[in-house]
Each structure stands twice: as structure tokens, then as C-alpha cells.
Amino acid sequence: MNEISKDNFVLALRGGVNLYINEEEKSTIESLINSGQKLIKVKGKLIMSEAILYIVSAVDVEEAMMIRRGYVKCESGHWYQRNLPKCDKCYL
């Protein structure tokens, strides 16, 4: 899988499927949706435009997943388990 960066996006589909796309693919998909296209080909998959829920930054999705897994982000940007008294990377 590609490294997650602010330039990557997640195309969220019904059924819990997430496809990671880049800026160019995002622009193309948005244009096709706005033009009324019913079927869109993304990463070799044919997708109904009605099945698309949203397109968001991959960083936002990864952060939401970490929070659901019980992690907290400290002021320095490090992730640590919620049940730990403090971030071990910040207090070395």
C-alpha cells in the first residue's frame, strides 16, 4: 500500500469499502460525478456514482481509525494508548 500523505484521499463507498486515490484521480472522479456520469471506473473497478459516500483526506481517515482503536494523539503529534498515563515519546 502507498504511504499515507496529505496528498492522498479516500473514496468511501457503501458497504464499508475505501479506495485510496491521488489528487488527479479525485479531480477526475469529481468531474465525472458533476457531469452526471452513472458509472465511474476507479482503479480498474466500475463503480456506480450513487455508491460513493464521500471523498476525504486519507490522513483524516487514518486519524479516525486510530481514535476508534483507543489511541490518543499528544500535543507533539505522537499516538499512544488511551489507558497509558502519558505519551512515552514526549517524556523520555
KOLSEKOL-920669 format. One line per 3 residues: number of its first residue (from 1); for each residue x, z, y of N, C-alpha, C. Coordinates in steps of 0.001 Angstrom, whole numbers, always signed. Each point is the difference from the previous one (the first is absolute). Example, Ala and Ser with C-alpha at 12.3 -4.5 7.8 and 13.67 -1.06 7.14 Angstrom:
BEGIN
1> +13190,+7800,-5690,-890,+0,+1190,+900,+0,+1200; -350,-720,+1050,+820,+60,+1190,-770,+730,+1090
This chain:
BEGIN
1> +843,+0,-1179,-843,+0,+1179,+888,+0,+1242; -492,-587,+1052,+757,-54,+1243,+47,+1370,+655; +1032,+204,+796,+125,+1255,+750,-1105,+63,+1059
4> -599,+1178,+118,-1070,+197,+976,+613,+82,+1391; -538,-775,+913,+462,+55,+1386,-1185,-190,+922; +255,+157,+1287,-1079,-158,+970,-461,-1448,+88
7> +778,-933,-560,-365,-1413,+25,-851,-405,-1190; -229,+920,-941,-831,-271,-1162,-1400,+534,+235; -961,-653,-620,-1393,+394,+136,-633,+83,-1375
10> -1111,+719,-76,-753,+110,-1238,-1351,-650,+219; -324,-926,-894,-1309,-631,-35,-796,+767,-1046; -946,+816,+455,-784,+845,-906,-1264,-740,-409
13> -220,-40,-1318,-1154,-694,-547,-937,+989,-676; -1243,-421,-178,-945,+811,-762,+565,+212,-1398; -311,+1136,-581,+502,+304,-1339,+1326,+730,+23
16> +496,+328,+1198,+1238,+764,+112,+1275,-814,-130; -91,-1308,+80,+1186,-855,-97,+640,-135,+1375; +1311,+229,+67,+768,-166,+1231,+1056,-1066,-211
19> +57,-976,+885,+1040,-1029,-40,+891,+175,+1221; +1306,+24,-227,+953,+121,+1100,+312,-1390,+531; -158,-167,+1309,+214,-1296,+635,+901,+174,+1216
22> +570,-1118,+463,+849,+56,+1188,-789,-447,+1237; +644,+4,+1138,-645,-325,+1273,-583,-1410,-1; +739,-951,-542,-464,-1392,-36,-1249,-139,-873
25> +17,+637,-1172,-1166,-45,-889,-1211,+678,+649; +255,+1092,+702,-1074,+716,+695,-657,-910,+1032; +800,-687,+790,-533,-899,+1029,-810,-1135,-620
28> +504,-554,-1088,-695,-1086,-690,-1344,+474,-544; -7,+1169,-628,-1234,+552,-569,-1012,+276,+1104; +445,+594,+1097,-902,+274,+1121,-604,-1291,+545
31> +804,-1045,+114,-491,-1292,+501,-1042,-589,-937; +266,+69,-1307,-939,-542,-975,-1317,+769,+10; +84,+1321,+117,-1219,+821,+56,-799,-340,+1254
34> +683,-99,+1134,-672,-298,+1268,-618,-1395,+26; +560,-928,-796,-555,-1357,-43,-1184,-107,-966; -318,+1100,-691,-1159,+3,-894,+302,-414,-1424
37> +1273,-44,-354,+401,-388,-1356,-550,+1019,-1009; -632,-481,-1072,-584,+885,-1014,+1025,+439,-1038; +886,-905,-392,+1038,+299,-984,+1370,-159,+646
40> +871,+971,-258,+1335,+13,+595,+1014,+202,-1118; +1062,-816,+12,+1056,+154,-997,+1108,+877,+572; +276,+1127,-684,+1009,+951,+441,+885,+335,-1186
43> +1290,-254,+127,+975,+317,-1057,-437,-574,-1352; -540,-1217,+18,-413,-670,-1225,-1338,+456,-547; -692,+852,+738,-1302,+494,-424,-1072,-547,+930
46> -1109,-435,-570,-1117,-483,+788,-941,+1169,+259; -217,+325,+1271,-748,+1194,+388,-1185,-409,+866; -1142,+607,-277,-1170,-210,+866,+223,+786,+1282
49> -263,-624,+1134,+242,+688,+1272,-870,+1251,+136; -1167,+35,-656,-855,+1191,+45,+605,+1182,-754; +975,-266,-878,+628,+1070,-783,+1077,+733,+792
52> +383,-539,+1161,+1039,+616,+814,-604,+1138,+819; +552,+1195,-169,-474,+1160,+741,+712,+127,+1337; +1342,-71,-24,+775,+137,+1226,+1438,-432,-237
55> +718,-197,+1098,+1437,-270,-21,+644,+1042,+902; +894,+797,-562,+669,+1056,+775,+1492,-20,-289; +739,+719,+821,+1444,+140,-184,+288,+673,-1342
58> +993,-495,-706,+383,+595,-1286,+507,+1423,+179; +616,+276,+1130,+494,+1352,+284,-1172,+980,+59; -1097,-405,+633,-1183,+862,+81,-563,+300,-1384
61> -30,-994,-867,-515,+184,-1358,+909,+936,-787; +1309,-191,+114,+944,+859,-718,-99,+1450,+475; -162,+202,+1303,-131,+1365,+521,-1286,+655,-503
64> -1086,-751,-41,-1263,+539,-509,+128,+376,-1478; +738,-804,-771,+217,+303,-1424,+830,+1270,-169; +1011,+184,+832,+825,+1208,-81,-830,+1243,+304
67> -857,-80,+995,-854,+1134,+364,-947,+329,-1143; -582,-1031,-639,-891,+232,-1138,+727,+638,-1174; +1288,-274,-126,+805,+575,-1092,+463,+1417,+302
70> -347,+509,+1175,+331,+1377,+328,+1289,+175,+777; +453,-1032,+679,+1213,+90,+794,-340,+113,+1481; +909,+576,+745,-133,+173,+1444,+1251,-591,+645
73> -156,-587,+1158,+1139,-573,+716,+431,+982,+1081; +1277,+376,-7,+498,+945,+1003,+258,-722,+1323; +382,+758,+995,+250,-553,+1334,+1140,-1016,+1
76> +919,+132,-967,+1137,-923,-95,-328,-1261,-794; -1217,-70,-552,-394,-1182,-756,+264,+75,-1490; +395,+1154,-516,+233,+171,-1436,-1271,+465,-681
79> -213,-480,-1229,-1151,+423,-792,+397,+1158,-901; -859,+1000,-114,+228,+1115,-927,-1343,+466,-544; +45,+689,-1146,-1237,+452,-626,-670,+1070,+853
82> -1287,-100,+91,-779,+888,+859,+204,+1472,-351; +182,+320,-1274,+109,+1402,-407,+1384,+603,+251; +952,-779,+457,+1317,+545,+336,-58,+646,+1384
85> +770,+1082,+211,-77,+700,+1293,+538,-811,+1175; +943,-897,-250,+550,-803,+1083,+678,-1239,-568; +313,-926,+843,+665,-1229,-400,+1460,+320,-300
88> +448,-221,-1223,+1380,+339,-369,+1047,-892,+679; -376,-1220,+419,+943,-889,+664,+251,+414,+1451; -993,+611,+609,+129,+406,+1399,+743,+1345,+156
91> +11,+786,-1036,+552,+1346,+101,+1217,+206,-894; +825,-1038,-146,+1213,+142,-832,+1098,+725,+748
